[in-house]
Amino acid sequence: MGTVDMGKRSRRGPVSLPADALRQHCVSVRLNAAELALLDESRGRFQRGEWMRMATFGKLPPSIAEINLKAWTALATVISNLNQFQSAINRGNAHAIPSGVLEGLCEQVQSLRRDLIGANVGEVADEGHE
């Protein structure tokens, strides 16, 4: 029978981090019930430790008020419809509204959406302009 090579097998899984990037230190924090409730309310989908790390280093994601989130979502539908109408105009299938009017309206809606989430113009990627 043949011989089996028992040499080094290739490692599976993610690549290990360099030693200086490993999180080896643990910091314990005690909270009362009200503080824990506030932490859980603030952290959203993030784990407690992950959220506290982001808060410590000033890397928290922007928070959006619930009413603004609903308006932002509704505006996504409006801007999508405007983009489809603009596309129909560009193809010559629609003639009702001048193209420049739609472009201006699209920009105003995008600006409103950016304001709702508190983002700067440079922070938000172009969201589907054709």
C-alpha positions as a Markdown table, in Angstrom:
| # | Residue | x | y | z |
|---|---|---|---|---|
| 1 | Met | 0.0 | 0.0 | 0.0 |
| 2 | Gly | 1.0 | 3.6 | -0.5 |
| 3 | Thr | 2.4 | 5.8 | 2.1 |
| 4 | Val | 0.4 | 8.6 | 3.7 |
| 5 | Asp | 2.0 | 12.0 | 3.9 |
| 6 | Met | 1.6 | 13.2 | 7.6 |
| 7 | Gly | 3.3 | 16.5 | 6.9 |
| 8 | Lys | 1.8 | 19.9 | 7.7 |
| 9 | Arg | -1.8 | 20.1 | 6.6 |
| 10 | Ser | -3.3 | 23.4 | 5.3 |
| 11 | Arg | -5.1 | 25.3 | 8.0 |
| 12 | Arg | -8.8 | 26.0 | 7.5 |
| 13 | Gly | -10.7 | 29.1 | 8.8 |
| 14 | Pro | -9.9 | 32.7 | 8.9 |
| 15 | Val | -6.4 | 34.1 | 8.8 |
| 16 | Ser | -5.0 | 34.8 | 12.3 |
| 17 | Leu | -4.5 | 38.4 | 13.3 |
| 18 | Pro | -1.0 | 39.7 | 14.1 |
| 19 | Ala | -0.1 | 39.5 | 17.8 |
| 20 | Asp | -0.4 | 43.2 | 18.3 |
| 21 | Ala | -4.0 | 43.2 | 16.9 |
| 22 | Leu | -5.4 | 40.5 | 19.1 |
| 23 | Arg | -7.8 | 41.6 | 21.8 |
| 24 | Gln | -6.3 | 39.9 | 24.8 |
| 25 | His | -7.3 | 42.4 | 27.5 |
| 26 | Cys | -10.7 | 42.2 | 29.2 |
| 27 | Val | -12.3 | 45.2 | 31.0 |
| 28 | Ser | -15.2 | 44.4 | 33.3 |
| 29 | Val | -17.9 | 47.0 | 34.0 |
| 30 | Arg | -20.6 | 46.8 | 36.6 |
| 31 | Leu | -23.9 | 48.5 | 35.8 |
| 32 | Asn | -27.1 | 48.9 | 37.7 |
| 33 | Ala | -30.5 | 47.9 | 36.2 |
| 34 | Ala | -31.2 | 51.4 | 34.8 |
| 35 | Glu | -27.8 | 51.7 | 33.2 |
| 36 | Leu | -28.0 | 48.2 | 31.7 |
| 37 | Ala | -31.4 | 49.1 | 30.2 |
| 38 | Leu | -30.0 | 52.3 | 28.8 |
| 39 | Leu | -27.0 | 50.4 | 27.3 |
| 40 | Asp | -29.3 | 47.8 | 25.8 |
| 41 | Glu | -31.6 | 50.5 | 24.3 |
| 42 | Ser | -28.6 | 52.4 | 22.8 |
| 43 | Arg | -26.7 | 49.4 | 21.4 |
| 44 | Gly | -29.4 | 48.2 | 19.0 |
| 45 | Arg | -28.2 | 45.1 | 17.1 |
| 46 | Phe | -24.6 | 45.3 | 18.5 |
| 47 | Gln | -23.3 | 43.1 | 21.3 |
| 48 | Arg | -22.8 | 45.0 | 24.6 |
| 49 | Gly | -19.0 | 44.8 | 24.5 |
| 50 | Glu | -18.8 | 45.7 | 20.8 |
| 51 | Trp | -21.0 | 48.7 | 21.3 |
| 52 | Met | -19.0 | 49.9 | 24.3 |
| 53 | Arg | -15.7 | 49.5 | 22.3 |
| 54 | Met | -17.2 | 51.6 | 19.4 |
| 55 | Ala | -18.4 | 54.2 | 21.9 |
| 56 | Thr | -15.0 | 54.4 | 23.6 |
| 57 | Phe | -13.2 | 55.0 | 20.3 |
| 58 | Gly | -15.8 | 57.4 | 18.8 |
| 59 | Lys | -16.9 | 55.0 | 16.1 |
| 60 | Leu | -20.6 | 54.7 | 16.8 |
| 61 | Pro | -22.9 | 54.4 | 13.7 |
| 62 | Pro | -25.3 | 57.3 | 13.2 |
| 63 | Ser | -28.5 | 56.8 | 15.1 |
| 64 | Ile | -31.7 | 57.6 | 13.2 |
| 65 | Ala | -34.9 | 58.7 | 15.0 |
| 66 | Glu | -37.7 | 56.2 | 14.4 |
| 67 | Ile | -39.9 | 58.9 | 12.7 |
| 68 | Asn | -36.9 | 59.8 | 10.4 |
| 69 | Leu | -36.3 | 56.2 | 9.6 |
| 70 | Lys | -39.9 | 55.7 | 8.4 |
| 71 | Ala | -39.6 | 58.9 | 6.3 |
| 72 | Trp | -36.2 | 57.9 | 5.0 |
| 73 | Thr | -37.6 | 54.5 | 3.9 |
| 74 | Ala | -40.6 | 56.0 | 2.2 |
| 75 | Leu | -38.3 | 58.4 | 0.4 |
| 76 | Ala | -36.4 | 55.4 | -0.9 |
| 77 | Thr | -39.5 | 54.3 | -2.8 |
| 78 | Val | -40.1 | 57.8 | -4.1 |
| 79 | Ile | -36.5 | 58.2 | -5.4 |
| 80 | Ser | -36.7 | 54.8 | -7.0 |
| 81 | Asn | -39.9 | 55.7 | -8.9 |
| 82 | Leu | -38.3 | 59.0 | -9.9 |
| 83 | Asn | -35.3 | 57.2 | -11.3 |
| 84 | Gln | -37.5 | 54.8 | -13.2 |
| 85 | Phe | -39.4 | 57.8 | -14.7 |
| 86 | Gln | -36.1 | 59.5 | -15.6 |
| 87 | Ser | -35.0 | 56.3 | -17.3 |
| 88 | Ala | -38.2 | 56.2 | -19.3 |
| 89 | Ile | -37.7 | 59.8 | -20.4 |
| 90 | Asn | -34.1 | 59.0 | -21.4 |
| 91 | Arg | -35.4 | 56.1 | -23.5 |
| 92 | Gly | -38.0 | 58.3 | -25.1 |
| 93 | Asn | -40.9 | 56.4 | -23.6 |
| 94 | Ala | -42.2 | 59.4 | -21.4 |
| 95 | His | -42.5 | 63.0 | -22.3 |
| 96 | Ala | -44.6 | 64.7 | -19.6 |
| 97 | Ile | -42.0 | 66.3 | -17.4 |
| 98 | Pro | -38.7 | 68.0 | -18.6 |
| 99 | Ser | -35.7 | 66.0 | -17.7 |
| 100 | Gly | -34.1 | 68.9 | -15.8 |
| 101 | Val | -37.1 | 69.1 | -13.5 |
| 102 | Leu | -36.8 | 65.5 | -12.5 |
| 103 | Glu | -33.0 | 65.7 | -11.9 |
| 104 | Gly | -33.6 | 68.7 | -9.6 |
| 105 | Leu | -36.4 | 66.9 | -7.8 |
| 106 | Cys | -34.2 | 63.8 | -7.3 |
| 107 | Glu | -31.4 | 65.9 | -5.8 |
| 108 | Gln | -33.9 | 67.5 | -3.4 |
| 109 | Val | -35.2 | 64.2 | -2.3 |
| 110 | Gln | -31.7 | 62.8 | -1.8 |
| 111 | Ser | -30.7 | 65.9 | 0.1 |
| 112 | Leu | -33.7 | 65.4 | 2.4 |
| 113 | Arg | -32.8 | 61.8 | 2.9 |
| 114 | Arg | -29.2 | 62.8 | 3.9 |
| 115 | Asp | -30.6 | 65.4 | 6.3 |
| 116 | Leu | -32.9 | 62.8 | 7.9 |
| 117 | Ile | -29.9 | 60.6 | 8.8 |
| 118 | Gly | -27.7 | 63.5 | 9.7 |
| 119 | Ala | -25.1 | 62.6 | 7.0 |
| 120 | Asn | -22.8 | 64.9 | 5.2 |
| 121 | Val | -22.9 | 65.0 | 1.4 |
| 122 | Gly | -19.4 | 63.4 | 1.2 |
| 123 | Glu | -20.4 | 60.5 | 3.5 |
| 124 | Val | -23.3 | 59.2 | 1.4 |
| 125 | Ala | -22.7 | 57.3 | -1.8 |
| 126 | Asp | -24.7 | 58.1 | -4.8 |
| 127 | Glu | -27.9 | 56.0 | -4.4 |
| 128 | Gly | -28.9 | 54.8 | -7.9 |
| 129 | His | -28.8 | 57.8 | -10.2 |
| 130 | Glu | -28.8 | 56.6 | -13.7 |
